[in-house]
Amino acid sequence: MNTNATHQEATGGATPGWWTEAVIYQIYPRSFADADGDGVGDLPGITARLDHLADLGVDAIWLSPFYPSPQADAGYDVADYRGVEPLFGTLSDADRLIAEAKARGLRVIVDLVPNHTSSAHVWFTEALAAAPGSAARQRYVFRDGRGPDGAEPPNDWQSVFGGPAWSRVTEPDGRPGQWYLHLFDSAQPDLNWDNPEVRAEFVDVLRFWLDRGVDGFRVDVAHGLIKQADLADWQEPQEILSGQEVDKPRPPMWDQDGVHDIYRQWRQVLDSYGSSAEDGRILVAEAWVEPAERLARYVRPDEMHQAFNFEYLLAAWTAPAQYAVITRSLEATDAVGAPTTWVLSNHDVVRHASRLGLPIGTPRPNGIGIGDPQPDAAVGLRRARAATLLMLALPGSAYLYQGEELGLPEHTTLPDEVRQDPTFRRTGGAHRGRDGCRVPIPWEADAPSYGFGPTDASWLPQPPSWAEYALDRQRGVPGSTYELYRGALRLRREHGLGRGTLRWQESPDTVLSFTNGGLTVLTNFGPDPVPLPAGAQVVQASAPLDDAGRVPTDATVWYR
Ligand code: GLC
């Protein structure tokens, strides 16, 4: 790549703190480890497996929601923000998990879901029982319908999960009544963030978990809380991504300027619990916002600490695309003095070991199922290992999703009957949805449910191929994906890569190369093997070098 090398230098973080270089591991509690054998993972299961994470060498864990919830959206429909769903355990299990994690030097981030509650939340029950215009209704977004009988939704917005973003209620007197907004499932009514009562409630929820010792919050749909006041129609198809280009209007439901006031207030609350490099409590935005400069507004010095870099996650596997997104991301966050946050997989997207096995240029799939074009598993894993090794060498913070350290692919042949993601139902099956990345992970090749729990039960079926990915098949095996991750995390720490400075090196068009922290990193995207400079000492490689000591296709090496 011709990288104008002299101009490209970026640090990935101006104000150092533990979070600016942390590697944070996402745990999806339903699918991590099941202590009680009911087929659904739980908090005691996580606690019992914390040693795995300490051995792996991550700095922190982020727990997807474990709060009381009817599970209409796998826990992102919260009925009570101050408790634990019985499926997952008790509040004392949460306290124990936090304490045990800390005892192993792992920080703990919990998920906060402020855009919407569950329809089972007491506030929504009160809203349904109350009259139009009442204080109870004003905690949500209720409106009269359009048309003579109010039988048409108040505007044309669509739900991210498919279908209309409005549902009509039956008034207490039995007549068809108002409509409420839900950008996601109808069991997830959107809150009205213009209401001071809503703001006060969430400050209190923050304090509740901060008092229990958490180190921060991952903020769900952080770009959605404020809607354009007139709720204007939006003729475009609905996507969670703001998709906003400089010359295009911004969707009225995403990335409104008003959201930033909320995060400024929260930042003050968090800072009152600790703001130093060691004890800072952090906010990380799940904000599907483009371009990078617009996303960077969420991480200005008095707002959040991090924002997931989805533009990076979505970038094509080519040298120019990766160069462009890395450069843009570093520049945008450097401009506001925040760390860049790298991520390749999470519970909402096709796992990168499968995504990268699809032909380059395939649009982002929303799940893969039987009958869909299948990824090439070998190519996918090979590229995933190369991509991860590239990512872990970049300055800034990185997020890992449970199972990726095993090279786990998406379950791409999950029968439709077992799918639980509301996306599948609400799109009439047009989108397979996200179940394939949420299948319980394998720990032991020969145990029931591959060691997920003590029984065969698993809330989504695990494919037979899971045995070969099990942790006990990979631990101590040179070249395994697990050992690749573990080795890379150790070297990343030793060389201070997370707080280092990236300097691009001149390289052929299908190669990316840069230095950071005394190491040189090289990724070969091209068809031909690439030689290393004479005397190069390879310290980590995503694939073996060829007989001539060259870097093969779809491989990354770190060398001195
Ligand atoms: C976020 C979550 C996703 C959830 C949605 C609605 O995008 O990551 O899993 O379905 O918000 O809460």
Residues whose N, C-alpha, C, O or C-beta is under 5 A from the ligand:
A	BS01	GLC	D73 Y76 F184 D220 V221 D348
